[in-house]
Structure formats: structure tokens, C-alpha cells
């Protein structure tokens, strides 16, 4: 028996995304529909980056829309010219009639579908509360979990499916854990937690973490930002009945 795929109009899908991912804070990303493509959507791809690999894979998988965490257009980095890289990305979108939708901080901060909410859920952190104000909104969480750094590292690696880099600066017994995905290593400067689960931790954050006695677990920028997209895909399928597919283009970083 032939199973007909459900389809929605571009307008319907964008309206649902804009409403679901509404965000009170500021963001350098030009969130929302960045490239307009097909009017009817039956399959949506979800990828971390709007790179040529992700766009090309979405095209090959016959997606009519690609939702990304890191879009093409950023308010402080709008291109002054279309070079070869920009041309190739845009051409692939236009040739395949692909809609491109971006959601940056809204997808980090979302209380149910966000990257940080997914880490809290997956790591079984208790009594989570909003934490870490950034550009006018709280994007992270902190909560309770009695554990050791060794056990927390093992749990985080198992959850993410990759190796985690550890900076052992905090107390031996961990009770309070902060969560901030992607490039959220700066949260260590705030203190207030025994350990921080993040994606990327850099040099400028190192001494703040050490002096605040916050152990940092760096799980990878890419790995921690696949989580919200996958949750969003499940919600899209449930709410709108559209088929979704995760587009994996890892950087290893």
C-alpha cells in the first residue's frame, strides 16, 4: 500500500517554528527563514551548520526545508560581497528550492526542546532552574546531582557518545551542576556550581573556572548542539506530521 507523505505549506511551518522558538533575548543570528524555497514541505532536514555539506545532503535527501543552529546570516557578519563560498551555498539552496531556517540562541535556551534542556534531561539533573543570563535572557540551567567528577565524566561521555575533556578544578564531591551548550564555557566565570557541562571551553575562561573552583567538562561544540535539533525534529513530526531527518556533518570539535 502506498503511504502518502503529509505536507504543510512553508507559511504554516515557519509560523509554527517562529511561535515555538520565540525568544526574549538578543541574538547576533538573523533567526528565522533566511532563504525562501519551496512552498510545500513534506520533509525537513535538521543540521548544526548551514555549510555546503549540510545543504547538499539535505538536497540529496529531498528535503524542502533545512533547519540549522548556525545559519548563513549574522547581524555583525553580513557579507559585503558574495564570494565563492557564499555563492556555492546559496546556489545549492536555490537549485534544490530549499528553504533555510536558522535558530541560534532560541534553540540553546528553549525550556523543553533546547540543547541545554536536553542535557539536563539526559544527565538526570534534578530540580533544574534557569541560570546564566546572556544578552537579556537566561540560556542555561543549573540543578542538583550528587556524584563524583569521574562518574559525571563517564555519564556525560555515554550521553554524548564521544570523549569528554575534563578540567578538574572543583570539589571532590559534586552537588550542583551548571549546563550551557556550545560555546558556553564562559559560564565558569559566573561560578555558583561545582561543575559545568558545556561544549567548548577556551583559554580566556580557564583561570576564572580554576579560581571559582568549577570543574569543566568539555563535550564538544558540535555534539552538544545536535541535541535541540533532534528534539525539535521529534516535535515537528508530532505536531505537524512532517517527516524529518537529522543531517550529520560533524567537525569533531
N, C-alpha and C positions, 0 to 999 in steps of 0.2 A: 504494500500500500504506500502510495506517495504521500509523504508528510510535508505539508506546506509550511514554509517558514513565516513567522509573524513579521510584519513590518510596521514601522512607525514613520511619520514624517520627520524631517530634520527639525522642524519647528517644535514638535512635541518633545523630541529627545533633548534638545537644547533647553527648552523650558524646564523640563524635569531636572536636568543637571544644574542649571542656574539656581533653581529653588533648593535642591538638595544640598548643594555645596555653597550656599550663601555664607558670607564671611564678613565679620565686622571690622577686621583689622586691615592695615595697609599691606600691599604686596607689590614688589617690583615686577612680577609677572603680569602680562596682559591676559588675565584669566578669562576663559570663555571661548567662544568659537573664533579661532584665529584664521582658518582657511575654510571657505564655503565650497561644498561639493554637492554630492547627490542629494536630491530632495527626499527620496525614500531610503530608509535604512532597515536592513534585515540582519546585518552582522556588524558588531562593534569590536574593534581591537583595542587593547589597553597596553601601554608601554611606558617605561620610565622616561625615556628621552625622545624628542622629536628629531632624531638623527635619520640619516638616509637609510640605514639598516632597518630601523623600525618602520619607517614609512613604506619601504619596499616590501617588507614581509607582510604588512597589513594589506598592501595591494595584491600580493600573491595569494593571500588567504581570502580574497574577495570581500574585504571589509568596505563598508561605505563611510565609516567614521573611525577615527583613531583618537582615543583619549590619552593624553600624556600628562605626566607630572611636570616635566621641564619642557615648556613649549618653545616655539620659534621666537616669539616677540617678548622683549623685556623693556620696561619703561626707560631704564638707564643705558640700554644697549641696542636701541633701534638702529638698524643698518642705514648707513648713508649711501650705500650702493649695493647692488645685487651682484656679488662675486660668484665664482664657480660653485662654491659650497651652497650658498643660498639658492642659486639657480637650479641645482640638481635636486634639492629638497622640494622646492616649490613645483618644479616640473613634474616630479613623481606624484605629488598630490593632484596636480591639475590633470595629468594624463590618466590617472585612475579615478578621477572625480571623487577624491577622498576628502571628507570633512575632517578638519583637525581641531580638536578641543583641548584646551590646557587648564589644569587646575593645580596650582603650586601649594601655597600655604593652606588654602582651604582643605586640601586633602591630607596635609600633615595634622591639622588641628581638629578635624571633624570628630565629634564626640562618640560616634558609632562606627563610621566607615573609615576613619583616618588611620594613617600609618601608626601613630602613637597609641591610639585606642586598640589597634590590633596587637601591638607589642604587649600592652597591659593584659589583654585577654590571653594571648598565647603564653605569656610568662606567669600567669596566675597571680598577678599582683593584687592584693586585697585593698579595699577601701580607697580606690583611686580618687584623686581630686585634681581639679585643673591647676596648672602650675606653669610658670615661666612666661611672663608677659614679653611679647615681641611685636613691635610696631602696632601697638594698640589692642592686641588680643592675646589671650593665653593659648599657646600652641602645644604645650606638653602636659604631662601628668606626673604626679608623684603618689606613691602608695606604700603599703606595708607588705613585707615578706621577710620572715626570719630565715636566714640562710648564711652560708659562707661564700667567700669570693670564688672558691674552687667550684662549689656546686652551682653557683649562679652562672659562672662561665660555661659549665657543661650544659646547663639548661638553655642558655642563650644560643650556643652553637647548635644544639639539637633543634631548636625552634627555627633558626635561620637557615640551617643546612650548610653552614660554612664555618671556617675557623674564625675565632674572635681574638682580637689583640687586646691585651689586658694591661692596665696601668694601676698598680697596687698602691694606692695612697690612703685608703680609708681604714676604718676599724676592722678587726678580725671577724667580728660578728656583725652581719648586716641586718638592719631592721627596716630602713627606709630607702626606697629606690625611686630615682627620677628617670623619666623616659622622654627623649627628644630625638626623633629620627633624622636621617640625612646628615646635614652638616651641623647638627645640634650640639657638638662638643663644647660650645661656648657656655652651655648651661652649667658646666662645672664651676664657672666663676661665681654663680649665684650661691653655691653651697646648699645648705638645707637638707641634703640627702647623704646617705652613706655610700651609695654607688649610683652611677649614671649609665643607663643603657642608651647608646647612641649609634650613629652610623659612622661619622667621621670626626676625628679628634686631631687638632693640629698644634703646631709649635706655640702659638700665642696663647693657647688655653692651658698648656702643660703646668706652669707654675701656679696658676690660680687653682687648679684641681689639687695639686700637691699641698698647697698652703691651706686650702679649705678642707683637706682630708677627705676628698671624694675619690673613690676608686672609679675608673672609667673603663667600660667595656665597649670597644670599637668594633661594631659588627659589619661595617661596610656601608657606604653611602647608598650604593645601588640596592643591596639586599634589603635594607630597612625601608626602602621606598617602593618596593614591589607590593607591599602588604595592603596598603589602602586601595591601590588599583584593583587588586584581586577581589577585595571586599566590595568595591564599587561595581565590579562586573557581576558579582552574585546578586547585588541589589537591582541592577538593571534588568537582569533576566527575570527576577521575581516580580518586579513592579511593572515593567513594560513588555515582558515576554520576548525580548530580543535576544538572539544568540550572541554570546560574547566569547572572545578568545584572548588569552594573555600572550603578548608579543615579547619574547625573551631576547634581549640584546645586552647581555651583561658586560660590564667593564672590568670586573674583578677588583674594583675599588670601593 
